[in-house]
Amino acid sequence: MPESTTRLLAISGLCPSLRRHIGCKNNGELSKTCSPTAKLLNITEYQAIILNQHNQARNLLASGKLEGLRAPEKMATMQWNEELELLATLNVKQCAKHNACHNTLEFRNSGQNVALAVINKTDISNEQLINTTIDRWWDQYKNITQQRVDYFPKESKLSDPVRNFAVMARDNNTHVGCAAIRFSKGPVDNFLMACNYASNFMPEHAIYRVKSLNCQGGYDRVYPALCKVGELYREVETVEPNMWGNK
């Protein structure tokens, strides 16, 4: 088991009641449910692409150019985090959509997006699969209203069609780490991708605060509507017991 995962498991209180941490009793090997031909992507090759796609989307929202939604007060420029990547890797090595706890000492209310897709074309590239996956998460903004942004519903049918967007649009999401794997089940080829985030949306809270103040530390040069790295945000909320239910 990776050293950082062992360190995590030595700390109690990382997960809500009855939720098992993805690193618990996980030796980092591929699950028996994976096919012998399963291949983990070298995510380092796609790190810049993933970050750029997230930050471009967030920059569009922060510019007030996302139809139907108001601009946030201030929105973080995302950076890569290796520990979030590690836990995402443990997740995809299950070769199944998995909802285990993935909080860390630094990010105690970590968000997550997971996608499992059937690959219909033999010539589709890993980059295309990654881009399509992130685009589909973000495109859920078409299902959300400003009212839901200002007050996100509890786990329900109302939250299901927008939850991936809600995580990506979280204003204080400063870091992300992802992993992906290609594997087969019978004659079907599959692509599984997981991204873990610094922060998750909170039921009965706003996804982001509507713009009233500017970034106090200035703006990013590449993504001019996003705050510079190092901007201070309100303290990330701690998950309350049973807030997410006993899944």
C-alpha positions in Angstrom: 0.0 0.0 0.0 1.4 3.5 -0.9 2.9 5.3 2.1 0.5 8.3 1.8 -2.5 6.0 1.8 -1.2 4.3 5.0 -0.8 7.7 6.6 -4.4 8.6 5.7 -5.8 5.5 7.3 -4.0 6.2 10.6 -6.2 9.3 11.0 -9.7 8.8 12.2 -12.7 10.9 11.2 -11.8 11.3 7.5 -15.1 9.7 6.4 -18.8 10.0 7.3 -20.4 7.3 9.3 -20.4 3.9 7.7 -18.5 5.1 4.6 -15.3 3.1 3.9 -12.2 4.9 2.7 -11.0 3.8 -0.8 -7.5 3.2 0.7 -8.8 0.8 3.4 -7.3 -2.7 2.9 -6.4 -1.7 -0.6 -3.0 -2.9 -1.8 -3.1 -0.8 -4.9 -3.4 -3.8 -7.2 -6.0 -4.2 -10.0 -9.2 -5.7 -8.8 -10.1 -9.2 -9.9 -13.1 -7.7 -11.7 -10.7 -6.1 -14.2 -9.9 -7.9 -17.4 -6.3 -9.3 -18.0 -5.9 -6.7 -20.7 -6.9 -3.7 -18.5 -4.5 -0.8 -19.0 -4.1 2.1 -16.7 -3.5 5.4 -18.5 -0.3 7.2 -17.8 -2.2 10.2 -16.5 0.9 12.4 -16.4 0.7 12.6 -20.2 -2.8 14.1 -19.9 -2.4 16.2 -16.8 -2.1 19.5 -18.7 -5.1 18.7 -20.9 -7.3 17.9 -17.9 -6.3 21.0 -16.0 -6.8 23.2 -19.0 -10.2 21.8 -19.7 -11.3 22.4 -16.1 -9.9 25.9 -16.0 -11.2 26.9 -19.4 -14.7 25.9 -18.3 -14.4 27.6 -14.9 -13.1 30.7 -16.6 -16.1 30.8 -18.9 -18.4 30.7 -15.9 -16.4 33.2 -14.0 -16.6 35.6 -17.0 -20.4 35.5 -16.8 -20.6 33.8 -20.2 -22.4 30.7 -19.2 -26.0 31.1 -20.3 -28.5 31.3 -17.5 -25.9 31.5 -14.7 -24.5 34.5 -12.9 -20.8 34.9 -12.4 -19.3 33.7 -9.1 -17.7 36.1 -6.6 -14.3 34.6 -7.1 -13.3 31.2 -8.6 -10.0 29.4 -8.0 -7.6 28.4 -10.7 -7.2 24.6 -10.4 -3.8 22.9 -9.8 -2.9 19.2 -9.8 -2.7 17.3 -6.6 -0.8 14.0 -6.4 -2.7 12.6 -3.4 -6.0 13.2 -5.1 -4.6 11.5 -8.2 -3.5 8.5 -6.0 -6.9 8.0 -4.6 -8.5 8.3 -8.0 -6.1 5.7 -9.2 -7.2 3.3 -6.4 -10.8 4.0 -7.5 -10.4 3.2 -11.2 -8.4 0.0 -10.4 -11.7 -1.4 -9.2 -12.9 -1.4 -12.9 -16.3 -0.3 -11.7 -18.1 2.9 -10.7 -17.3 3.1 -7.0 -18.5 5.5 -4.3 -16.0 5.0 -1.5 -14.8 7.8 0.7 -11.7 9.6 -0.7 -11.1 12.5 1.8 -7.5 13.4 2.7 -5.9 15.3 5.6 -5.8 18.4 3.5 -9.1 18.0 1.7 -11.7 16.6 4.2 -14.7 17.3 2.0 -13.3 16.0 -1.3 -15.6 16.0 -4.3 -15.5 13.3 -7.0 -16.7 12.8 -10.6 -16.7 9.3 -12.1 -17.7 8.2 -15.6 -17.9 4.7 -17.1 -18.3 4.7 -20.9 -18.5 2.0 -23.5 -16.0 2.5 -26.3 -17.7 2.0 -29.7 -14.8 3.0 -31.9 -11.6 1.1 -32.1 -9.6 4.2 -33.2 -10.7 6.6 -30.5 -7.8 8.1 -28.6 -7.3 8.4 -24.8 -7.3 12.2 -25.2 -10.6 12.1 -27.0 -12.1 9.9 -24.3 -10.9 12.3 -21.6 -12.1 15.4 -23.4 -15.6 13.9 -24.0 -15.9 12.8 -20.4 -15.1 16.2 -18.9 -17.3 17.9 -21.5 -20.2 15.7 -20.5 -19.7 16.5 -16.8 -19.6 20.3 -17.5 -22.6 20.2 -20.0 -24.8 19.4 -17.0 -25.0 23.2 -16.5 -27.8 23.1 -19.0 -29.9 21.2 -16.4 -29.3 23.7 -13.6 -30.9 27.0 -12.6 -29.4 29.9 -10.7 -31.8 29.0 -7.9 -30.2 25.6 -7.6 -26.7 27.1 -7.7 -27.7 29.4 -4.8 -29.2 26.6 -2.8 -28.2 23.1 -3.9 -30.8 20.4 -3.0 -30.2 17.4 -0.8 -29.5 14.0 -2.5 -32.5 13.6 -4.8 -33.6 13.3 -8.4 -33.1 17.1 -8.5 -29.4 16.8 -7.8 -28.6 13.8 -9.9 -28.6 15.5 -13.4 -26.3 18.3 -12.3 -24.0 16.8 -9.6 -20.9 16.5 -11.9 -21.2 20.1 -12.9 -21.8 21.1 -9.3 -18.4 19.7 -8.3 -16.6 21.2 -11.2 -18.2 24.6 -10.6 -17.4 24.7 -6.8 -15.7 28.1 -6.3 -13.1 27.0 -3.8 -12.0 23.9 -5.8 -8.3 24.7 -5.8 -7.0 21.2 -6.7 -7.9 18.1 -8.8 -6.3 14.7 -9.4 -7.6 12.2 -11.9 -7.0 8.6 -13.1 -8.4 6.5 -16.0 -8.3 3.0 -17.2 -9.4 1.0 -20.3 -10.6 -2.5 -19.8 -13.0 -5.1 -21.4 -16.0 -7.0 -20.2 -16.7 -9.8 -22.5 -16.8 -8.3 -26.0 -17.3 -4.8 -24.8 -14.4 -2.3 -24.3 -14.8 0.2 -21.5 -13.3 3.5 -20.3 -13.4 4.5 -16.7 -12.3 7.9 -15.4 -12.3 9.4 -11.9 -11.4 12.9 -10.8 -11.1 13.8 -7.1 -11.4 17.4 -6.1 -10.4 19.6 -3.2 -14.0 20.4 -2.4 -17.4 19.0 -2.9 -20.8 20.7 -3.2 -22.8 20.9 0.0 -26.5 20.1 0.2 -28.5 23.2 1.2 -25.5 25.4 0.5 -24.5 27.5 -2.6 -22.2 25.9 -5.1 -20.6 29.3 -5.4 -21.3 32.8 -4.2 -22.6 35.3 -6.8 -20.1 38.0 -7.7 -19.9 41.0 -5.3 -16.2 41.2 -4.6 -13.2 40.7 -6.9 -10.2 38.3 -6.4 -8.2 40.0 -3.7 -4.8 38.7 -4.9 -5.4 39.4 -8.6 -6.2 37.3 -11.6 -4.5 34.5 -13.5 -2.6 35.4 -16.6 -3.9 32.4 -18.7 -7.4 32.3 -17.3 -8.2 36.0 -16.7 -11.5 35.5 -14.9 -10.0 33.1 -12.4 -8.2 34.1 -9.2 -4.4 33.7 -9.0 -3.1 30.7 -7.2 -2.9 31.4 -3.5 -6.2 33.3 -3.3 -7.9 32.8 0.1 -11.4 31.3 0.2 -13.9 30.7 2.9 -13.1 27.7 5.0 -14.2 24.5 3.4 -17.1 23.1 5.3 -16.7 19.9 7.2 -19.1 17.1 6.3 -21.7 16.7 9.0 -22.6 13.2 10.2 -25.1 11.4 7.9 -25.3 14.4 5.6 -24.7 12.1 2.6 -26.6 9.1 4.0 -25.2 5.7 4.5 -24.2 4.8 1.0 
